[in-house]
């Protein structure tokens, strides 16, 4: 029997709320916890097409990785898994784009996407759009992803300051999305994790209403992982809740468990 020592265990909790203004929820999250994979998506498009885009992209990735992990004959290397995640998101983009061309009511639909996948003592973070992944380490919150948005581009170009961006009326215009074009460029980052790390995947229904410091404050409270997620959503709703709000938290804990690789 082939076994591999696992350096940590993962505890996770996710919740999606339609907020206080929207009639339907175009956010979705999904996971393959046995394979340490979490996904979050925030759809866009009229006639509930955004809901279709986020759901179909998420289901496509879950199905893709179920098949991949079910068929692979060996434990993947980090480089192999990085390439597989990039390819999977590119294929999900093609699938959603083709779907958007199949019906008049679906034309122009798209979705953001964030993907978090752990392997040994590393984590792969992939994203398209302005949904975010944060990491809390040593009580300090760091934004792992970089928004694919008009506002972020203007800041990076020096045409707008972070302070000016607080009142920018076009902050929700994204420059990259799943399903709006035949091809998409996936942003991917990989780094090592340590026990105690806490990762947050969230849609802009949270990040538009709570500052990084406010999110950090909640995450540093002596709450359970579920309570932290629920408090974040509650706080965003108390600030207006004008969009769907989805939060997934994944906490890294020490472990001496061993994983069976003979399956």
Backbone as CSV, one residue per row, in Angstrom:
resi,resn,N_x,N_y,N_z,CA_x,CA_y,CA_z,C_x,C_y,C_z
1,UNK,0.837,-1.193,0.000,0.000,0.000,0.000,0.878,1.252,0.000
2,UNK,0.627,2.156,-0.944,1.386,3.405,-1.015,0.743,4.453,-0.120
3,UNK,1.519,5.043,0.745,0.999,6.103,1.614,1.924,7.301,1.536
4,UNK,1.365,8.445,1.857,2.129,9.682,1.832,1.796,10.467,3.087
5,UNK,2.806,10.875,3.842,2.574,11.656,5.046,1.988,13.006,4.671
6,UNK,0.940,13.407,5.373,0.306,14.684,5.107,0.719,15.678,6.179
7,UNK,1.270,16.828,5.794,1.799,17.767,6.778,0.732,18.561,7.515
8,UNK,-0.524,18.537,7.027,-1.565,19.309,7.703,-2.937,18.738,7.373
9,UNK,-3.936,19.165,8.140,-5.330,18.901,7.815,-5.991,20.241,7.519
10,UNK,-7.113,20.180,6.847,-7.822,21.387,6.455,-9.228,21.372,7.024
11,UNK,-9.612,22.488,7.610,-10.986,22.690,8.061,-11.592,23.780,7.198
12,UNK,-12.809,23.568,6.718,-13.400,24.533,5.792,-14.875,24.759,6.092
13,UNK,-15.316,25.957,5.754,-16.747,26.284,5.854,-17.057,27.359,4.828
14,UNK,-18.172,27.200,4.120,-18.570,28.177,3.121,-20.041,28.521,3.246
15,UNK,-20.377,29.750,2.850,-21.763,30.205,2.935,-21.994,31.280,1.872
16,UNK,-23.150,31.221,1.226,-23.534,32.223,0.233,-24.865,32.841,0.622
17,UNK,-24.955,34.159,0.527,-26.148,34.907,0.924,-26.507,35.866,-0.200
18,UNK,-27.772,35.975,-0.545,-28.143,36.857,-1.654,-28.074,38.329,-1.278
19,UNK,-27.865,38.638,0.005,-27.791,40.024,0.425,-29.167,40.615,0.648
20,UNK,-29.229,41.944,0.721,-30.476,42.615,1.088,-31.171,43.298,-0.078
21,UNK,-30.541,43.323,-1.253,-31.086,44.068,-2.384,-31.412,43.177,-3.575
22,UNK,-30.503,42.292,-3.938,-30.687,41.451,-5.128,-31.818,40.440,-4.929
23,UNK,-32.562,40.172,-6.023,-33.666,39.217,-5.959,-33.186,37.773,-6.079
24,UNK,-32.058,37.579,-6.729,-31.535,36.220,-6.856,-30.038,36.230,-6.554
25,UNK,-29.481,35.058,-6.372,-28.075,34.917,-5.996,-27.288,34.385,-7.189
26,UNK,-26.393,35.217,-7.732,-25.560,34.811,-8.863,-24.200,34.304,-8.406
27,UNK,-23.972,34.277,-7.093,-22.753,33.687,-6.528,-22.945,32.189,-6.347
28,UNK,-21.847,31.475,-6.361,-21.880,30.050,-6.030,-20.505,29.632,-5.545
29,UNK,-20.475,28.618,-4.714,-19.184,28.040,-4.344,-19.326,26.524,-4.378
30,UNK,-18.196,25.856,-4.553,-18.201,24.401,-4.600,-16.866,23.867,-4.118
31,UNK,-16.815,22.564,-3.884,-15.569,21.977,-3.389,-15.482,20.499,-3.717
32,UNK,-14.249,20.031,-3.740,-13.929,18.603,-3.719,-12.996,18.445,-2.521
33,UNK,-13.564,18.324,-1.347,-12.749,18.381,-0.140,-11.773,17.213,-0.038
34,UNK,-12.132,16.062,-0.593,-11.205,14.927,-0.577,-9.928,15.237,-1.356
35,UNK,-10.040,16.140,-2.299,-8.882,16.514,-3.119,-8.418,17.939,-2.813
36,UNK,-8.909,18.485,-1.704,-8.428,19.784,-1.175,-8.581,20.905,-2.196
37,UNK,-9.767,20.971,-2.806,-10.053,21.936,-3.847,-11.312,22.723,-3.496
38,UNK,-11.226,24.072,-3.603,-12.377,24.941,-3.358,-12.503,25.939,-4.485
39,UNK,-13.751,26.274,-4.847,-14.035,27.161,-5.971,-15.100,28.171,-5.547
40,UNK,-14.966,29.404,-6.034,-15.985,30.416,-5.802,-16.174,31.200,-7.092
41,UNK,-17.430,31.596,-7.389,-17.709,32.303,-8.639,-18.824,33.319,-8.426
42,UNK,-18.739,34.415,-9.169,-19.710,35.510,-9.087,-20.139,35.851,-10.506
43,UNK,-21.370,35.486,-10.854,-21.831,35.629,-12.226,-22.320,37.019,-12.574
44,UNK,-22.379,37.279,-13.876,-22.894,38.560,-14.374,-23.643,38.314,-15.674
45,UNK,-24.638,39.149,-15.905,-25.447,39.007,-17.113,-26.923,39.116,-16.780
46,UNK,-27.718,39.658,-17.695,-29.145,39.858,-17.454,-29.940,38.571,-17.528
47,UNK,-31.223,38.677,-17.156,-32.164,37.555,-17.216,-31.629,36.322,-16.480
48,UNK,-30.971,36.547,-15.366,-30.395,35.485,-14.533,-29.295,34.702,-15.251
49,UNK,-28.775,35.268,-16.335,-27.706,34.582,-17.065,-26.434,34.494,-16.223
50,UNK,-26.212,35.478,-15.362,-25.049,35.425,-14.477,-25.093,34.224,-13.559
51,UNK,-26.276,33.902,-13.114,-26.453,32.724,-12.275,-26.098,31.450,-13.040
52,UNK,-26.460,31.427,-14.317,-26.133,30.282,-15.176,-24.616,30.182,-15.358
53,UNK,-23.978,31.314,-15.630,-22.533,31.312,-15.892,-21.741,30.822,-14.691
54,UNK,-22.042,31.345,-13.505,-21.284,30.944,-12.312,-21.531,29.483,-11.967
55,UNK,-22.788,29.052,-12.084,-23.108,27.657,-11.773,-22.435,26.703,-12.745
56,UNK,-22.522,26.994,-14.038,-21.972,26.083,-15.045,-20.448,26.030,-14.988
57,UNK,-19.806,27.160,-14.721,-18.349,27.161,-14.615,-17.896,26.334,-13.419
58,UNK,-18.592,26.490,-12.301,-18.235,25.740,-11.089,-18.477,24.253,-11.273
59,UNK,-19.626,23.899,-11.818,-19.935,22.481,-12.039,-18.976,21.860,-13.050
60,UNK,-18.578,22.635,-14.058,-17.621,22.130,-15.040,-16.307,21.772,-14.363
61,UNK,-15.811,22.663,-13.508,-14.532,22.399,-12.842,-14.627,21.209,-11.901
62,UNK,-15.716,21.113,-11.152,-15.879,19.980,-10.243,-15.897,18.668,-11.023
63,UNK,-16.649,18.637,-12.115,-16.697,17.438,-12.949,-15.335,17.125,-13.559
64,UNK,-14.642,18.162,-14.014,-13.319,18.006,-14.631,-12.345,17.360,-13.649
65,UNK,-12.332,17.858,-12.419,-11.361,17.343,-11.453,-11.789,16.011,-10.852
66,UNK,-13.061,15.746,-10.782,-13.496,14.412,-10.380,-12.963,13.370,-11.352
67,UNK,-13.088,13.691,-12.635,-12.599,12.766,-13.663,-11.079,12.660,-13.613
68,UNK,-10.400,13.803,-13.448,-8.941,13.801,-13.432,-8.397,12.986,-12.263
69,UNK,-8.885,13.282,-11.059,-8.382,12.561,-9.889,-8.810,11.097,-9.902
70,UNK,-9.936,10.813,-10.557,-10.390,9.434,-10.636,-9.579,8.598,-11.601
71,UNK,-9.018,9.244,-12.641,-8.300,8.511,-13.676,-6.791,8.505,-13.494
72,UNK,-6.255,9.538,-12.809,-4.803,9.639,-12.727,-4.211,8.436,-12.010
73,UNK,-3.141,7.906,-12.571,-2.537,6.679,-12.043,-1.409,6.960,-11.058
74,UNK,-1.100,8.240,-10.844,-0.025,8.570,-9.922,-0.369,9.859,-9.182
75,UNK,0.283,10.060,-8.067,0.095,11.274,-7.293,0.724,12.431,-8.072
76,UNK,-0.046,13.483,-8.420,0.504,14.534,-9.287,1.595,15.354,-8.608
77,UNK,2.524,15.814,-9.404,3.513,16.765,-8.898,2.856,18.135,-8.837
78,UNK,3.502,19.060,-8.171,2.968,20.411,-8.065,2.859,21.048,-9.448
79,UNK,3.878,20.843,-10.283,3.868,21.423,-11.620,2.741,20.833,-12.469
80,UNK,2.507,19.534,-12.333,1.418,18.900,-13.083,0.065,19.450,-12.648
81,UNK,-0.111,19.629,-11.350,-1.391,20.130,-10.851,-1.606,21.590,-11.244
82,UNK,-0.555,22.389,-11.224,-0.665,23.779,-11.685,-1.158,23.827,-13.127
83,UNK,-0.544,23.030,-13.979,-0.922,23.022,-15.385,-2.338,22.498,-15.574
84,UNK,-2.718,21.518,-14.767,-4.061,20.963,-14.874,-5.108,21.992,-14.457
85,UNK,-4.831,22.765,-13.425,-5.770,23.802,-12.982,-5.907,24.883,-14.038
86,UNK,-4.775,25.306,-14.600,-4.824,26.328,-15.651,-5.651,25.825,-16.841
87,UNK,-5.379,24.604,-17.263,-6.100,24.029,-18.399,-7.587,23.893,-18.098
88,UNK,-7.919,23.447,-16.887,-9.311,23.264,-16.511,-10.087,24.577,-16.576
89,UNK,-9.485,25.657,-16.088,-10.165,26.959,-16.109,-10.295,27.472,-17.538
90,UNK,-9.279,27.247,-18.350,-9.369,27.636,-19.757,-10.482,26.869,-20.474
91,UNK,-10.621,25.587,-20.158,-11.679,24.778,-20.757,-13.049,25.205,-20.235
92,UNK,-13.126,25.564,-18.952,-14.384,26.064,-18.389,-14.806,27.352,-19.093
93,UNK,-13.819,28.198,-19.405,-14.107,29.435,-20.129,-14.700,29.134,-21.511
94,UNK,-14.087,28.193,-22.227,-14.599,27.830,-23.554,-16.021,27.282,-23.462
95,UNK,-16.268,26.481,-22.420,-17.591,25.872,-22.240,-18.648,26.946,-21.991
96,UNK,-18.361,27.882,-21.082,-19.334,28.924,-20.756,-19.533,29.868,-21.938
97,UNK,-18.451,30.193,-22.657,-18.574,31.061,-23.824,-19.463,30.404,-24.885
98,UNK,-19.234,29.127,-25.145,-20.058,28.410,-26.128,-21.510,28.376,-25.686
99,UNK,-21.743,28.191,-24.396,-23.102,28.186,-23.863,-23.757,29.549,-24.041
100,UNK,-22.959,30.601,-23.873,-23.514,31.955,-24.009,-23.966,32.249,-25.440
101,UNK,-23.392,31.545,-26.406,-23.771,31.737,-27.801,-24.966,30.883,-28.213
102,UNK,-25.415,30.024,-27.308,-26.459,29.060,-27.658,-27.874,29.601,-27.507
103,UNK,-28.030,30.716,-26.785,-29.368,31.254,-26.541,-29.281,32.763,-26.371
104,UNK,-30.251,33.461,-26.928,-30.250,34.922,-26.885,-30.190,35.462,-25.465
105,UNK,-30.890,34.816,-24.537,-30.932,35.308,-23.158,-29.621,35.094,-22.411
106,UNK,-28.740,34.255,-22.959,-27.470,33.977,-22.293,-26.301,34.775,-22.878
107,UNK,-26.532,35.481,-23.956,-25.451,36.207,-24.609,-24.870,37.284,-23.693
108,UNK,-23.539,37.333,-23.653,-22.866,38.321,-22.816,-22.664,37.909,-21.371
109,UNK,-23.118,36.730,-21.017,-22.964,36.313,-19.625,-21.509,35.950,-19.337
110,UNK,-21.151,36.014,-18.075,-19.800,35.650,-17.656,-19.755,35.500,-16.155
111,UNK,-18.579,35.181,-15.656,-18.444,34.996,-14.210,-16.990,35.182,-13.793
112,UNK,-16.809,35.661,-12.589,-15.485,35.614,-11.983,-15.236,34.184,-11.515
113,UNK,-14.014,33.893,-11.157,-13.701,32.554,-10.662,-12.444,32.591,-9.808
114,UNK,-12.502,31.972,-8.648,-11.323,31.755,-7.809,-11.242,30.276,-7.474
115,UNK,-10.032,29.755,-7.503,-9.810,28.339,-7.238,-8.639,28.203,-6.270
116,UNK,-8.818,27.393,-5.245,-7.794,27.153,-4.228,-7.586,25.649,-4.125
117,UNK,-6.338,25.188,-4.313,-6.071,23.756,-4.275,-4.758,23.485,-3.534
118,UNK,-4.798,22.583,-2.564,-3.638,22.268,-1.732,-2.998,20.962,-2.180
119,UNK,-1.675,20.947,-2.131,-0.919,19.732,-2.427,0.303,19.707,-1.515
120,UNK,0.410,18.681,-0.689,1.496,18.598,0.291,1.542,19.886,1.119
121,UNK,2.661,20.598,1.126,2.754,21.825,1.920,2.640,23.077,1.062
122,UNK,1.998,22.944,-0.104,1.822,24.081,-1.001,0.347,24.307,-1.311
123,UNK,0.053,25.513,-1.772,-1.299,25.835,-2.206,-1.214,26.558,-3.545
124,UNK,-2.120,26.203,-4.433,-2.224,26.837,-5.743,-3.451,27.740,-5.728
125,UNK,-3.257,29.009,-6.049,-4.345,29.975,-6.111,-4.496,30.431,-7.554
126,UNK,-5.669,30.222,-8.142,-5.915,30.644,-9.525,-7.168,31.502,-9.546
127,UNK,-7.176,32.524,-10.412,-8.373,33.354,-10.471,-8.496,34.099,-11.780
128,UNK,-9.729,34.493,-12.053,-10.080,35.358,-13.173,-11.161,36.304,-12.656
129,UNK,-10.956,37.616,-12.802,-11.961,38.572,-12.349,-11.590,39.234,-11.037
130,UNK,-12.610,39.710,-10.301,-12.335,40.469,-9.079,-12.814,39.803,-7.799
131,UNK,-13.251,38.546,-7.874,-13.413,37.801,-6.623,-12.019,37.564,-6.061
132,UNK,-11.914,37.426,-4.757,-10.594,37.463,-4.134,-10.264,36.247,-3.282
133,UNK,-8.959,36.041,-3.100,-8.440,35.101,-2.114,-7.537,35.889,-1.172
134,UNK,-7.814,35.776,0.109,-6.978,36.379,1.147,-6.309,35.275,1.961
135,UNK,-5.181,35.623,2.589,-4.537,34.714,3.536,-4.259,35.469,4.836
136,UNK,-4.713,34.881,5.939,-4.387,35.408,7.261,-3.235,34.578,7.823
137,UNK,-2.117,35.236,8.090,-0.950,34.566,8.670,-0.363,35.458,9.760
138,UNK,-0.160,34.859,10.921,0.367,35.634,12.057,-0.466,36.882,12.305
139,UNK,-1.785,36.724,12.180,-2.778,37.769,12.463,-2.795,38.900,11.446
140,UNK,-2.015,38.776,10.363,-1.986,39.796,9.322,-2.655,39.268,8.051
141,UNK,-3.557,40.077,7.493,-4.287,39.669,6.303,-3.601,40.189,5.046
142,UNK,-3.435,39.293,4.079,-2.792,39.639,2.808,-3.694,39.201,1.663
143,UNK,-3.903,40.082,0.690,-4.676,39.719,-0.497,-3.776,38.978,-1.468
144,UNK,-4.055,37.712,-1.679,-3.230,36.863,-2.539,-3.456,37.189,-4.013
145,UNK,-4.712,37.394,-4.394,-5.055,37.673,-5.787,-4.982,39.174,-6.071
146,UNK,-4.919,39.497,-7.355,-4.920,40.899,-7.793,-6.107,41.077,-8.732
147,UNK,-6.998,41.983,-8.389,-8.240,42.141,-9.142,-7.989,42.411,-10.621
148,UNK,-8.753,41.736,-11.454,-8.777,42.045,-12.880,-9.921,43.038,-13.098
149,UNK,-9.649,44.296,-12.777,-10.687,45.328,-12.831,-10.123,46.619,-13.389
150,UNK,-11.028,47.473,-13.886,-10.623,48.774,-14.398,-9.972,49.598,-13.282
151,UNK,-10.543,49.555,-12.109,-10.006,50.327,-10.997,-8.581,49.905,-10.666
152,UNK,-8.318,48.600,-10.614,-6.983,48.106,-10.304,-5.983,48.522,-11.387
153,UNK,-6.406,48.471,-12.647,-5.520,48.865,-13.736,-5.148,50.342,-13.631
154,UNK,-6.125,51.181,-13.304,-5.860,52.619,-13.176,-4.903,52.902,-12.019
155,UNK,-5.057,52.156,-10.927,-4.148,52.320,-9.791,-2.740,51.883,-10.182
156,UNK,-2.641,50.734,-10.849,-1.338,50.212,-11.247,-0.633,51.133,-12.252
157,UNK,-1.424,51.826,-13.062,-0.858,52.744,-14.051,-0.512,54.101,-13.454
158,UNK,-0.821,54.292,-12.173,-0.545,55.558,-11.523,-1.540,56.657,-11.835
159,UNK,-2.669,56.296,-12.423,-3.685,57.283,-12.801,-4.731,57.484,-11.715
160,UNK,-4.612,56.712,-10.645,-5.536,56.825,-9.528,-4.845,56.339,-8.270
161,UNK,-5.100,57.008,-7.145,-4.538,56.569,-5.876,-5.515,55.616,-5.188
162,UNK,-5.013,54.877,-4.214,-5.882,53.988,-3.440,-6.992,54.785,-2.754
163,UNK,-6.668,55.996,-2.306,-7.658,56.841,-1.639,-8.745,57.270,-2.616
164,UNK,-8.340,57.682,-3.811,-9.317,58.078,-4.824,-10.197,56.900,-5.228
165,UNK,-9.639,55.715,-5.195,-10.383,54.525,-5.608,-11.565,54.231,-4.697
166,UNK,-11.523,54.725,-3.467,-12.611,54.466,-2.520,-13.939,55.002,-3.044
167,UNK,-13.890,56.086,-3.831,-15.117,56.694,-4.350,-15.263,56.526,-5.863
168,UNK,-14.509,55.621,-6.444,-14.560,55.391,-7.884,-15.873,54.707,-8.252
169,UNK,-16.658,55.315,-9.142,-18.009,54.802,-9.412,-18.003,53.578,-10.332
170,UNK,-16.856,53.301,-10.971,-16.789,52.158,-11.882,-15.961,51.013,-11.302
171,UNK,-15.958,50.884,-9.982,-15.108,49.881,-9.345,-15.513,48.448,-9.682
172,UNK,-16.753,48.250,-10.157,-17.209,46.891,-10.445,-17.028,46.480,-11.903
173,UNK,-16.372,47.317,-12.694,-16.083,46.939,-14.081,-14.856,46.039,-14.085
174,UNK,-15.044,44.805,-14.524,-13.922,43.869,-14.548,-13.358,43.768,-15.960
175,UNK,-12.084,43.504,-16.043,-11.387,43.474,-17.331,-11.104,42.051,-17.811
176,UNK,-11.456,41.088,-17.004,-11.225,39.689,-17.368,-12.299,38.844,-16.689
177,UNK,-12.903,37.918,-17.433,-13.965,37.086,-16.863,-14.023,35.757,-17.601
178,UNK,-14.671,34.808,-16.977,-14.917,33.507,-17.593,-16.155,33.609,-18.479
179,UNK,-16.008,33.235,-19.758,-17.160,33.106,-20.639,-17.477,34.284,-21.528
180,UNK,-16.795,35.399,-21.355,-17.107,36.572,-22.180,-16.323,36.604,-23.483
181,UNK,-15.238,35.865,-23.549,-14.406,35.775,-24.750,-14.029,34.309,-24.972
182,UNK,-13.651,33.940,-26.209,-13.296,32.542,-26.479,-12.084,32.062,-25.683
183,UNK,-11.159,32.979,-25.376,-9.960,32.618,-24.630,-9.842,33.513,-23.404
184,UNK,-9.168,33.027,-22.371,-8.968,33.826,-21.170,-7.581,33.532,-20.598
185,UNK,-6.989,34.549,-19.998,-5.703,34.385,-19.327,-5.942,34.163,-17.837
186,UNK,-5.453,33.058,-17.325,-5.652,32.687,-15.920,-4.468,33.168,-15.085
187,UNK,-4.731,33.854,-14.006,-3.675,34.256,-13.070,-3.490,33.136,-12.052
188,UNK,-2.255,32.711,-11.864,-1.989,31.570,-10.989,-0.768,31.848,-10.121
189,UNK,-0.909,31.602,-8.831,0.174,31.796,-7.870,0.273,30.563,-6.981
190,UNK,1.500,30.132,-6.681,1.724,28.975,-5.816,2.731,29.349,-4.734
191,UNK,2.444,28.963,-3.499,3.394,29.216,-2.409,3.184,28.195,-1.302
192,UNK,4.108,28.150,-0.391,4.029,27.205,0.721,3.078,27.709,1.788
193,UNK,2.464,26.763,2.475,1.577,27.107,3.576,2.198,26.645,4.892
194,UNK,1.721,27.206,5.975,2.170,26.810,7.302,0.950,26.601,8.180
195,UNK,1.040,25.712,9.168,-0.083,25.525,10.084,-0.480,26.853,10.719
196,UNK,-1.772,27.095,10.795,-2.275,28.357,11.308,-2.746,29.290,10.220
197,UNK,-2.326,29.042,8.970,-2.804,29.870,7.862,-4.321,29.723,7.721
198,UNK,-4.967,30.831,7.411,-6.405,30.824,7.154,-6.645,31.517,5.821
199,UNK,-7.260,30.805,4.886,-7.537,31.343,3.568,-9.015,31.688,3.440
200,UNK,-9.274,32.827,2.819,-10.636,33.288,2.583,-10.831,33.502,1.095
201,UNK,-11.828,32.853,0.526,-12.273,33.150,-0.833,-13.561,33.947,-0.701
202,UNK,-13.693,35.050,-1.436,-14.907,35.855,-1.298,-15.241,36.571,-2.593
203,UNK,-16.518,36.880,-2.765,-16.963,37.699,-3.882,-16.937,39.164,-3.464
204,UNK,-17.156,40.058,-4.438,-17.050,41.481,-4.125,-18.196,41.992,-3.272
205,UNK,-19.201,41.167,-3.044,-20.252,41.541,-2.105,-19.707,41.702,-0.698
206,UNK,-18.587,41.051,-0.429,-17.896,41.232,0.852,-16.821,42.308,0.740
207,UNK,-15.930,42.166,-0.253,-14.753,43.040,-0.319,-15.094,44.482,-0.685
208,UNK,-16.251,44.728,-1.320,-16.646,46.102,-1.621,-17.157,46.835,-0.384
209,UNK,-17.646,46.075,0.587,-18.282,46.700,1.744,-17.425,46.679,3.002
210,UNK,-16.515,45.737,3.101,-15.634,45.673,4.258,-14.197,45.915,3.819
211,UNK,-13.485,46.743,4.542,-12.072,46.980,4.243,-11.252,45.771,4.673
212,UNK,-10.016,45.736,4.220,-9.124,44.648,4.612,-8.955,44.622,6.129
213,UNK,-8.860,45.790,6.743,-8.702,45.858,8.201,-9.934,45.311,8.918
214,UNK,-11.115,45.583,8.383,-12.340,45.072,9.002,-12.436,43.557,8.875
215,UNK,-12.047,43.036,7.719,-12.040,41.579,7.543,-11.025,40.952,8.488
216,UNK,-9.852,41.550,8.557,-8.789,41.056,9.433,-9.244,41.019,10.888
217,UNK,-9.948,42.038,11.311,-10.412,42.103,12.694,-11.335,40.941,13.030
218,UNK,-12.263,40.634,12.123,-13.182,39.512,12.349,-12.424,38.192,12.388
219,UNK,-11.493,38.009,11.458,-10.767,36.739,11.366,-9.871,36.495,12.571
220,UNK,-9.483,37.561,13.258,-8.632,37.409,14.438,-9.417,37.226,15.738
221,UNK,-10.741,37.244,15.647,-11.557,36.988,16.829,-11.480,35.503,17.198
222,UNK,-11.668,35.160,18.464,-11.605,33.752,18.894,-12.888,32.992,18.561
223,UNK,-13.237,33.002,17.264,-14.444,32.336,16.801,-14.083,31.016,16.117
224,UNK,-15.086,30.155,15.948,-14.912,28.985,15.101,-14.856,29.445,13.654
225,UNK,-14.440,28.560,12.765,-14.350,28.930,11.362,-15.729,29.268,10.800
226,UNK,-16.759,28.556,11.240,-18.117,28.867,10.788,-18.558,30.237,11.291
227,UNK,-18.274,30.534,12.537,-18.655,31.830,13.092,-17.965,32.974,12.365
228,UNK,-16.716,32.789,11.991,-16.005,33.846,11.264,-16.686,34.141,9.936
229,UNK,-17.050,33.096,9.209,-17.732,33.280,7.936,-19.072,33.989,8.134
230,UNK,-19.827,33.546,9.121,-21.149,34.136,9.368,-21.046,35.590,9.822
231,UNK,-20.055,35.900,10.631,-19.869,37.287,11.065,-19.476,38.186,9.905
232,UNK,-18.632,37.700,9.011,-18.248,38.499,7.850,-19.466,38.833,6.991
233,UNK,-20.287,37.841,6.735,-21.488,38.081,5.928,-22.447,39.015,6.646
234,UNK,-22.613,38.825,7.946,-23.487,39.694,8.736,-22.989,41.136,8.703
235,UNK,-21.684,41.315,8.829,-21.116,42.673,8.803,-21.315,43.336,7.442
236,UNK,-21.158,42.563,6.357,-21.372,43.119,5.017,-22.836,43.526,4.836
237,UNK,-23.748,42.736,5.371,-25.165,43.075,5.273,-25.493,44.305,6.109
238,UNK,-24.812,44.458,7.233,-25.045,45.640,8.069,-24.545,46.918,7.394
239,UNK,-23.649,46.755,6.403,-23.124,47.895,5.646,-23.948,48.165,4.383
240,UNK,-25.043,47.468,4.239,-25.944,47.691,3.103,-26.332,46.435,2.360
241,UNK,-25.433,45.464,2.296,-25.735,44.186,1.652,-26.314,44.349,0.259
242,UNK,-25.736,45.270,-0.537,-26.324,45.582,-1.838,-25.936,44.608,-2.942
243,UNK,-25.227,43.550,-2.612,-24.848,42.536,-3.602,-24.894,41.174,-2.924
244,UNK,-24.830,40.126,-3.738,-24.691,38.781,-3.176,-23.365,38.696,-2.439
245,UNK,-23.337,37.928,-1.361,-22.137,37.815,-0.527,-21.817,36.346,-0.335
246,UNK,-20.626,35.940,-0.745,-20.206,34.556,-0.573,-18.808,34.521,0.027
247,UNK,-18.654,33.691,1.053,-17.369,33.566,1.743,-17.083,32.085,1.988
248,UNK,-15.884,31.660,1.646,-15.405,30.313,1.955,-14.109,30.458,2.735
249,UNK,-14.032,29.813,3.881,-12.826,29.865,4.715,-12.206,28.480,4.792
250,UNK,-10.884,28.406,4.636,-10.148,27.145,4.733,-8.983,27.363,5.693
251,UNK,-8.971,26.611,6.772,-7.948,26.781,7.810,-6.978,25.606,7.798
252,UNK,-5.691,25.911,7.894,-4.638,24.898,7.867,-4.246,24.544,9.294
253,UNK,-4.309,23.261,9.615,-3.952,22.793,10.951,-2.912,21.684,10.855
254,UNK,-2.107,21.548,11.893,-1.089,20.495,11.906,-1.731,19.120,11.905
255,UNK,-1.025,18.164,11.309,-1.551,16.809,11.231,-0.428,15.807,11.082
256,UNK,-0.651,14.613,11.605,0.271,13.506,11.402,-0.386,12.374,10.634
257,UNK,-1.525,12.741,9.970,-2.276,11.701,9.268,-1.535,11.259,8.021
258,UNK,-1.939,10.091,7.509,-1.344,9.537,6.309,-2.433,9.255,5.291
259,UNK,-2.136,9.569,4.051,-3.135,9.419,2.991,-2.806,8.193,2.149
260,UNK,-3.832,7.385,1.904,-3.688,6.200,1.073,-3.602,6.622,-0.393
261,UNK,-2.501,6.289,-1.052,-2.300,6.643,-2.444,-2.539,5.488,-3.391
262,UNK,-3.034,4.372,-2.874,-3.205,3.202,-3.712,-4.556,3.173,-4.405
263,UNK,-5.418,4.162,-4.111,-6.744,4.164,-4.712,-6.684,4.533,-6.182
